[in-house]
Amino acid sequence: MKELDDLKEIWAQPSAHDVQWSREQLQEVLKGKSRTIIDRLKRSMWLEITMTYLALILLMLQAGYQQAGPIRWLMVMLFVFFAGFGIYFASRIWLLARFDFGAANLRDNLIVLIHKLDGFLNVYTFSNRLSLAVFYVLGLLAVYLEKGPEQIMAFVASPRGALFLVSFSVAMLAPIFLVNWVVDKLYGKHVERLRKLLADFEPN
């Protein structure tokens, strides 16, 4: 972009007359671009938090139909996990909402924000992989305890049981290998744009 190249040149080699103008222009460009990127990040977070609370509602309805036992306890544990996940997402949205676009040094504020978002992505990736693996094991254990050692082999050998085992395994284990892709599509690409935005305006 010609405008961006012109601003970079002004920032890199300002004259005494141009220093104040170049800093003001830089601030305005940073403000506009970063606001757009942060709005997209918030949109992705609101999408996930909405899906999380829809999952909570479904779990509550399903748990109400289940008799007391291991599977019902598993659903309660899932409910607690999703509720905690929703609270964590709400705190990240609050972080983005509090970002000060009018600060005197927008570049430093963006650096701090990017550092916090990097931490969020690390926690998000790790917690998703760990939780999928844990709940996969707990799900198999719950079915085993629900059926009992006498009936579990017959259940697994039946078409219904075999279909359940394959479907459950695919549903819980396949996403482990897709976490990085999902994180990049929802959040990573936007954080990378913030990082490139800062790099583009670094004085040479």
ChimeraX commands (.cxc) that place a marker at each C-alpha (Angstrom):
marker #1 position 0.00,0.00,0.00 radius 0.5
marker #1 position 1.36,3.39,-1.05 radius 0.5
marker #1 position -0.04,5.13,2.03 radius 0.5
marker #1 position 1.60,2.62,4.35 radius 0.5
marker #1 position 4.94,2.91,2.52 radius 0.5
marker #1 position 4.79,6.69,2.73 radius 0.5
marker #1 position 4.10,6.59,6.46 radius 0.5
marker #1 position 6.97,4.15,7.03 radius 0.5
marker #1 position 9.34,6.45,5.15 radius 0.5
marker #1 position 8.20,9.46,7.15 radius 0.5
marker #1 position 8.58,7.53,10.41 radius 0.5
marker #1 position 12.04,6.25,9.50 radius 0.5
marker #1 position 13.48,9.61,8.44 radius 0.5
marker #1 position 11.49,12.45,9.99 radius 0.5
marker #1 position 12.69,16.01,9.75 radius 0.5
marker #1 position 12.37,18.42,12.64 radius 0.5
marker #1 position 9.22,19.81,10.99 radius 0.5
marker #1 position 7.64,16.39,10.37 radius 0.5
marker #1 position 8.27,14.58,13.71 radius 0.5
marker #1 position 4.98,15.49,15.39 radius 0.5
marker #1 position 2.93,14.86,12.23 radius 0.5
marker #1 position 4.47,11.45,11.57 radius 0.5
marker #1 position 3.84,10.25,15.12 radius 0.5
marker #1 position 0.22,11.37,14.99 radius 0.5
marker #1 position -0.33,9.70,11.64 radius 0.5
marker #1 position 1.32,6.51,12.84 radius 0.5
marker #1 position -0.93,6.48,15.90 radius 0.5
marker #1 position -4.05,6.85,13.76 radius 0.5
marker #1 position -3.08,4.05,11.35 radius 0.5
marker #1 position -2.17,1.72,14.22 radius 0.5
marker #1 position -5.43,2.55,15.97 radius 0.5
marker #1 position -7.62,1.84,12.96 radius 0.5
marker #1 position -5.96,-1.41,11.91 radius 0.5
marker #1 position -5.63,-2.79,15.43 radius 0.5
marker #1 position -9.27,-1.98,16.22 radius 0.5
marker #1 position -10.41,-4.02,13.20 radius 0.5
marker #1 position -8.23,-7.01,14.14 radius 0.5
marker #1 position -9.31,-6.92,17.79 radius 0.5
marker #1 position -12.98,-6.76,16.74 radius 0.5
marker #1 position -12.44,-9.96,14.73 radius 0.5
marker #1 position -10.80,-11.63,17.73 radius 0.5
marker #1 position -13.76,-10.70,19.91 radius 0.5
marker #1 position -16.15,-12.08,17.27 radius 0.5
marker #1 position -14.34,-15.44,17.32 radius 0.5
marker #1 position -14.44,-15.53,21.11 radius 0.5
marker #1 position -18.16,-14.71,21.21 radius 0.5
marker #1 position -18.77,-17.52,18.71 radius 0.5
marker #1 position -16.97,-20.02,20.93 radius 0.5
marker #1 position -18.56,-18.81,24.15 radius 0.5
marker #1 position -22.01,-19.13,22.52 radius 0.5
marker #1 position -21.23,-22.70,21.44 radius 0.5
marker #1 position -19.95,-23.44,24.93 radius 0.5
marker #1 position -23.16,-22.34,26.61 radius 0.5
marker #1 position -25.26,-24.22,24.05 radius 0.5
marker #1 position -23.26,-27.32,25.00 radius 0.5
marker #1 position -24.01,-26.59,28.68 radius 0.5
marker #1 position -27.74,-26.46,27.97 radius 0.5
marker #1 position -27.62,-29.75,26.05 radius 0.5
marker #1 position -25.64,-31.39,28.85 radius 0.5
marker #1 position -28.16,-30.24,31.46 radius 0.5
marker #1 position -31.05,-31.61,29.41 radius 0.5
marker #1 position -29.28,-34.91,28.75 radius 0.5
marker #1 position -28.20,-35.31,32.38 radius 0.5
marker #1 position -31.81,-34.88,33.45 radius 0.5
marker #1 position -32.79,-37.96,31.44 radius 0.5
marker #1 position -29.95,-40.10,32.77 radius 0.5
marker #1 position -30.32,-42.30,35.82 radius 0.5
marker #1 position -27.87,-41.79,38.64 radius 0.5
marker #1 position -24.65,-43.54,37.72 radius 0.5
marker #1 position -21.21,-43.13,36.10 radius 0.5
marker #1 position -22.52,-41.65,32.83 radius 0.5
marker #1 position -24.50,-39.02,34.71 radius 0.5
marker #1 position -21.43,-38.13,36.76 radius 0.5
marker #1 position -19.44,-37.83,33.55 radius 0.5
marker #1 position -21.97,-35.32,32.24 radius 0.5
marker #1 position -21.72,-33.35,35.47 radius 0.5
marker #1 position -17.94,-33.22,35.05 radius 0.5
marker #1 position -18.36,-32.07,31.45 radius 0.5
marker #1 position -20.77,-29.41,32.64 radius 0.5
marker #1 position -18.24,-28.10,35.17 radius 0.5
marker #1 position -15.49,-28.11,32.54 radius 0.5
marker #1 position -17.54,-26.19,29.97 radius 0.5
marker #1 position -18.69,-23.72,32.62 radius 0.5
marker #1 position -15.05,-23.03,33.55 radius 0.5
marker #1 position -14.15,-22.70,29.88 radius 0.5
marker #1 position -16.95,-20.17,29.42 radius 0.5
marker #1 position -15.70,-18.09,32.35 radius 0.5
marker #1 position -12.17,-18.14,30.93 radius 0.5
marker #1 position -13.42,-16.95,27.53 radius 0.5
marker #1 position -15.43,-14.20,29.19 radius 0.5
marker #1 position -12.24,-12.97,30.92 radius 0.5
marker #1 position -10.40,-12.87,27.56 radius 0.5
marker #1 position -13.24,-10.90,25.95 radius 0.5
marker #1 position -13.06,-8.49,28.89 radius 0.5
marker #1 position -9.31,-8.13,28.25 radius 0.5
marker #1 position -9.96,-7.13,24.63 radius 0.5
marker #1 position -12.82,-4.82,25.59 radius 0.5
marker #1 position -10.51,-2.96,28.00 radius 0.5
marker #1 position -7.84,-2.31,25.38 radius 0.5
marker #1 position -7.12,1.42,25.27 radius 0.5
marker #1 position -6.96,2.68,21.69 radius 0.5
marker #1 position -6.48,6.23,22.88 radius 0.5
marker #1 position -3.30,5.56,24.84 radius 0.5
marker #1 position -0.29,7.79,24.12 radius 0.5
marker #1 position 1.91,4.81,23.26 radius 0.5
marker #1 position -0.34,2.46,21.32 radius 0.5
marker #1 position 2.62,0.37,20.15 radius 0.5
marker #1 position 3.60,-0.59,23.71 radius 0.5
marker #1 position -0.02,-1.43,24.55 radius 0.5
marker #1 position -0.24,-3.68,21.50 radius 0.5
marker #1 position 2.98,-5.46,22.51 radius 0.5
marker #1 position 1.48,-6.20,25.95 radius 0.5
marker #1 position -1.80,-7.34,24.38 radius 0.5
marker #1 position -0.02,-9.67,21.94 radius 0.5
marker #1 position 1.95,-11.20,24.83 radius 0.5
marker #1 position -1.29,-11.88,26.73 radius 0.5
marker #1 position -2.99,-13.30,23.64 radius 0.5
marker #1 position -0.02,-15.61,23.03 radius 0.5
marker #1 position -0.50,-16.90,26.57 radius 0.5
marker #1 position -4.21,-17.40,25.88 radius 0.5
marker #1 position -3.47,-19.43,22.73 radius 0.5
marker #1 position -0.98,-21.63,24.59 radius 0.5
marker #1 position -3.50,-22.34,27.36 radius 0.5
marker #1 position -6.28,-22.87,24.81 radius 0.5
marker #1 position -4.28,-25.38,22.76 radius 0.5
marker #1 position -2.96,-27.34,25.73 radius 0.5
marker #1 position -6.28,-27.44,27.63 radius 0.5
marker #1 position -8.20,-28.61,24.57 radius 0.5
marker #1 position -5.83,-31.47,23.85 radius 0.5
marker #1 position -5.63,-32.52,27.49 radius 0.5
marker #1 position -9.39,-32.32,28.09 radius 0.5
marker #1 position -10.22,-34.35,24.97 radius 0.5
marker #1 position -7.81,-37.11,26.03 radius 0.5
marker #1 position -9.03,-37.08,29.65 radius 0.5
marker #1 position -12.73,-37.15,28.78 radius 0.5
marker #1 position -12.12,-39.89,26.22 radius 0.5
marker #1 position -10.68,-42.11,28.95 radius 0.5
marker #1 position -13.39,-41.08,31.44 radius 0.5
marker #1 position -16.08,-41.77,28.86 radius 0.5
marker #1 position -14.83,-45.32,28.28 radius 0.5
marker #1 position -14.55,-45.84,32.04 radius 0.5
marker #1 position -18.10,-44.55,32.58 radius 0.5
marker #1 position -19.51,-46.97,29.99 radius 0.5
marker #1 position -17.53,-49.83,31.54 radius 0.5
marker #1 position -18.84,-49.04,35.03 radius 0.5
marker #1 position -22.37,-48.52,33.72 radius 0.5
marker #1 position -22.47,-51.87,31.89 radius 0.5
marker #1 position -20.46,-53.86,34.39 radius 0.5
marker #1 position -17.63,-56.34,33.72 radius 0.5
marker #1 position -20.10,-59.10,32.80 radius 0.5
marker #1 position -21.88,-57.17,30.04 radius 0.5
marker #1 position -19.17,-54.93,28.67 radius 0.5
marker #1 position -17.64,-57.51,26.31 radius 0.5
marker #1 position -21.04,-58.43,24.90 radius 0.5
marker #1 position -21.85,-54.74,24.43 radius 0.5
marker #1 position -18.59,-54.03,22.57 radius 0.5
marker #1 position -19.07,-57.11,20.39 radius 0.5
marker #1 position -22.60,-56.07,19.40 radius 0.5
marker #1 position -23.14,-53.82,16.32 radius 0.5
marker #1 position -24.57,-51.07,18.53 radius 0.5
marker #1 position -21.64,-51.22,20.92 radius 0.5
marker #1 position -19.04,-51.34,18.17 radius 0.5
marker #1 position -20.65,-48.35,16.44 radius 0.5
marker #1 position -20.66,-46.44,19.71 radius 0.5
marker #1 position -16.98,-47.21,20.37 radius 0.5
marker #1 position -15.87,-46.15,16.87 radius 0.5
marker #1 position -18.04,-43.01,16.83 radius 0.5
marker #1 position -16.98,-41.98,20.32 radius 0.5
marker #1 position -13.29,-42.54,19.53 radius 0.5
marker #1 position -13.45,-40.50,16.33 radius 0.5
marker #1 position -15.44,-37.71,17.98 radius 0.5
marker #1 position -13.02,-37.38,20.91 radius 0.5
marker #1 position -9.63,-38.18,19.38 radius 0.5
marker #1 position -9.83,-36.66,15.88 radius 0.5
marker #1 position -10.18,-33.07,17.21 radius 0.5
marker #1 position -6.85,-33.47,19.07 radius 0.5
marker #1 position -5.10,-33.36,15.70 radius 0.5
marker #1 position -7.21,-30.41,14.52 radius 0.5
marker #1 position -6.62,-28.12,17.50 radius 0.5
marker #1 position -3.75,-26.20,15.87 radius 0.5
marker #1 position -5.80,-25.63,12.72 radius 0.5
marker #1 position -8.83,-24.41,14.68 radius 0.5
marker #1 position -6.71,-22.13,16.87 radius 0.5
marker #1 position -5.06,-20.59,13.80 radius 0.5
marker #1 position -8.37,-20.03,11.99 radius 0.5
marker #1 position -10.14,-18.49,14.98 radius 0.5
marker #1 position -7.35,-16.61,16.73 radius 0.5
marker #1 position -3.81,-17.26,15.54 radius 0.5
marker #1 position -4.12,-15.48,12.21 radius 0.5
marker #1 position -5.48,-12.35,13.91 radius 0.5
marker #1 position -2.69,-12.29,16.50 radius 0.5
marker #1 position -0.19,-12.73,13.68 radius 0.5
marker #1 position -1.72,-9.72,11.90 radius 0.5
marker #1 position -1.23,-7.63,15.03 radius 0.5
marker #1 position 2.39,-8.80,15.15 radius 0.5
marker #1 position 2.94,-7.93,11.48 radius 0.5
marker #1 position 1.28,-4.57,11.97 radius 0.5
marker #1 position 3.81,-3.72,14.65 radius 0.5
marker #1 position 6.69,-5.00,12.53 radius 0.5
marker #1 position 5.58,-2.88,9.55 radius 0.5
marker #1 position 5.80,0.26,11.65 radius 0.5
marker #1 position 9.09,-0.44,13.38 radius 0.5
marker #1 position 11.44,2.47,12.66 radius 0.5
marker #1 position 14.36,1.47,10.43 radius 0.5
marker link #1:1,2 radius 0.2
marker link #1:2,3 radius 0.2
marker link #1:3,4 radius 0.2
marker link #1:4,5 radius 0.2
marker link #1:5,6 radius 0.2
marker link #1:6,7 radius 0.2
marker link #1:7,8 radius 0.2
marker link #1:8,9 radius 0.2
marker link #1:9,10 radius 0.2
marker link #1:10,11 radius 0.2
marker link #1:11,12 radius 0.2
marker link #1:12,13 radius 0.2
marker link #1:13,14 radius 0.2
marker link #1:14,15 radius 0.2
marker link #1:15,16 radius 0.2
marker link #1:16,17 radius 0.2
marker link #1:17,18 radius 0.2
marker link #1:18,19 radius 0.2
marker link #1:19,20 radius 0.2
marker link #1:20,21 radius 0.2
marker link #1:21,22 radius 0.2
marker link #1:22,23 radius 0.2
marker link #1:23,24 radius 0.2
marker link #1:24,25 radius 0.2
marker link #1:25,26 radius 0.2
marker link #1:26,27 radius 0.2
marker link #1:27,28 radius 0.2
marker link #1:28,29 radius 0.2
marker link #1:29,30 radius 0.2
marker link #1:30,31 radius 0.2
marker link #1:31,32 radius 0.2
marker link #1:32,33 radius 0.2
marker link #1:33,34 radius 0.2
marker link #1:34,35 radius 0.2
marker link #1:35,36 radius 0.2
marker link #1:36,37 radius 0.2
marker link #1:37,38 radius 0.2
marker link #1:38,39 radius 0.2
marker link #1:39,40 radius 0.2
marker link #1:40,41 radius 0.2
marker link #1:41,42 radius 0.2
marker link #1:42,43 radius 0.2
marker link #1:43,44 radius 0.2
marker link #1:44,45 radius 0.2
marker link #1:45,46 radius 0.2
marker link #1:46,47 radius 0.2
marker link #1:47,48 radius 0.2
marker link #1:48,49 radius 0.2
marker link #1:49,50 radius 0.2
marker link #1:50,51 radius 0.2
marker link #1:51,52 radius 0.2
marker link #1:52,53 radius 0.2
marker link #1:53,54 radius 0.2
marker link #1:54,55 radius 0.2
marker link #1:55,56 radius 0.2
marker link #1:56,57 radius 0.2
marker link #1:57,58 radius 0.2
marker link #1:58,59 radius 0.2
marker link #1:59,60 radius 0.2
marker link #1:60,61 radius 0.2
marker link #1:61,62 radius 0.2
marker link #1:62,63 radius 0.2
marker link #1:63,64 radius 0.2
marker link #1:64,65 radius 0.2
marker link #1:65,66 radius 0.2
marker link #1:66,67 radius 0.2
marker link #1:67,68 radius 0.2
marker link #1:68,69 radius 0.2
marker link #1:69,70 radius 0.2
marker link #1:70,71 radius 0.2
marker link #1:71,72 radius 0.2
marker link #1:72,73 radius 0.2
marker link #1:73,74 radius 0.2
marker link #1:74,75 radius 0.2
marker link #1:75,76 radius 0.2
marker link #1:76,77 radius 0.2
marker link #1:77,78 radius 0.2
marker link #1:78,79 radius 0.2
marker link #1:79,80 radius 0.2
marker link #1:80,81 radius 0.2
marker link #1:81,82 radius 0.2
marker link #1:82,83 radius 0.2
marker link #1:83,84 radius 0.2
marker link #1:84,85 radius 0.2
marker link #1:85,86 radius 0.2
marker link #1:86,87 radius 0.2
marker link #1:87,88 radius 0.2
marker link #1:88,89 radius 0.2
marker link #1:89,90 radius 0.2
marker link #1:90,91 radius 0.2
marker link #1:91,92 radius 0.2
marker link #1:92,93 radius 0.2
marker link #1:93,94 radius 0.2
marker link #1:94,95 radius 0.2
marker link #1:95,96 radius 0.2
marker link #1:96,97 radius 0.2
marker link #1:97,98 radius 0.2
marker link #1:98,99 radius 0.2
marker link #1:99,100 radius 0.2
marker link #1:100,101 radius 0.2
marker link #1:101,102 radius 0.2
marker link #1:102,103 radius 0.2
marker link #1:103,104 radius 0.2
marker link #1:104,105 radius 0.2
marker link #1:105,106 radius 0.2
marker link #1:106,107 radius 0.2
marker link #1:107,108 radius 0.2
marker link #1:108,109 radius 0.2
marker link #1:109,110 radius 0.2
marker link #1:110,111 radius 0.2
marker link #1:111,112 radius 0.2
marker link #1:112,113 radius 0.2
marker link #1:113,114 radius 0.2
marker link #1:114,115 radius 0.2
marker link #1:115,116 radius 0.2
marker link #1:116,117 radius 0.2
marker link #1:117,118 radius 0.2
marker link #1:118,119 radius 0.2
marker link #1:119,120 radius 0.2
marker link #1:120,121 radius 0.2
marker link #1:121,122 radius 0.2
marker link #1:122,123 radius 0.2
marker link #1:123,124 radius 0.2
marker link #1:124,125 radius 0.2
marker link #1:125,126 radius 0.2
marker link #1:126,127 radius 0.2
marker link #1:127,128 radius 0.2
marker link #1:128,129 radius 0.2
marker link #1:129,130 radius 0.2
marker link #1:130,131 radius 0.2
marker link #1:131,132 radius 0.2
marker link #1:132,133 radius 0.2
marker link #1:133,134 radius 0.2
marker link #1:134,135 radius 0.2
marker link #1:135,136 radius 0.2
marker link #1:136,137 radius 0.2
marker link #1:137,138 radius 0.2
marker link #1:138,139 radius 0.2
marker link #1:139,140 radius 0.2
marker link #1:140,141 radius 0.2
marker link #1:141,142 radius 0.2
marker link #1:142,143 radius 0.2
marker link #1:143,144 radius 0.2
marker link #1:144,145 radius 0.2
marker link #1:145,146 radius 0.2
marker link #1:146,147 radius 0.2
marker link #1:147,148 radius 0.2
marker link #1:148,149 radius 0.2
marker link #1:149,150 radius 0.2
marker link #1:150,151 radius 0.2
marker link #1:151,152 radius 0.2
marker link #1:152,153 radius 0.2
marker link #1:153,154 radius 0.2
marker link #1:154,155 radius 0.2
marker link #1:155,156 radius 0.2
marker link #1:156,157 radius 0.2
marker link #1:157,158 radius 0.2
marker link #1:158,159 radius 0.2
marker link #1:159,160 radius 0.2
marker link #1:160,161 radius 0.2
marker link #1:161,162 radius 0.2
marker link #1:162,163 radius 0.2
marker link #1:163,164 radius 0.2
marker link #1:164,165 radius 0.2
marker link #1:165,166 radius 0.2
marker link #1:166,167 radius 0.2
marker link #1:167,168 radius 0.2
marker link #1:168,169 radius 0.2
marker link #1:169,170 radius 0.2
marker link #1:170,171 radius 0.2
marker link #1:171,172 radius 0.2
marker link #1:172,173 radius 0.2
marker link #1:173,174 radius 0.2
marker link #1:174,175 radius 0.2
marker link #1:175,176 radius 0.2
marker link #1:176,177 radius 0.2
marker link #1:177,178 radius 0.2
marker link #1:178,179 radius 0.2
marker link #1:179,180 radius 0.2
marker link #1:180,181 radius 0.2
marker link #1:181,182 radius 0.2
marker link #1:182,183 radius 0.2
marker link #1:183,184 radius 0.2
marker link #1:184,185 radius 0.2
marker link #1:185,186 radius 0.2
marker link #1:186,187 radius 0.2
marker link #1:187,188 radius 0.2
marker link #1:188,189 radius 0.2
marker link #1:189,190 radius 0.2
marker link #1:190,191 radius 0.2
marker link #1:191,192 radius 0.2
marker link #1:192,193 radius 0.2
marker link #1:193,194 radius 0.2
marker link #1:194,195 radius 0.2
marker link #1:195,196 radius 0.2
marker link #1:196,197 radius 0.2
marker link #1:197,198 radius 0.2
marker link #1:198,199 radius 0.2
marker link #1:199,200 radius 0.2
marker link #1:200,201 radius 0.2
marker link #1:201,202 radius 0.2
marker link #1:202,203 radius 0.2
marker link #1:203,204 radius 0.2
view
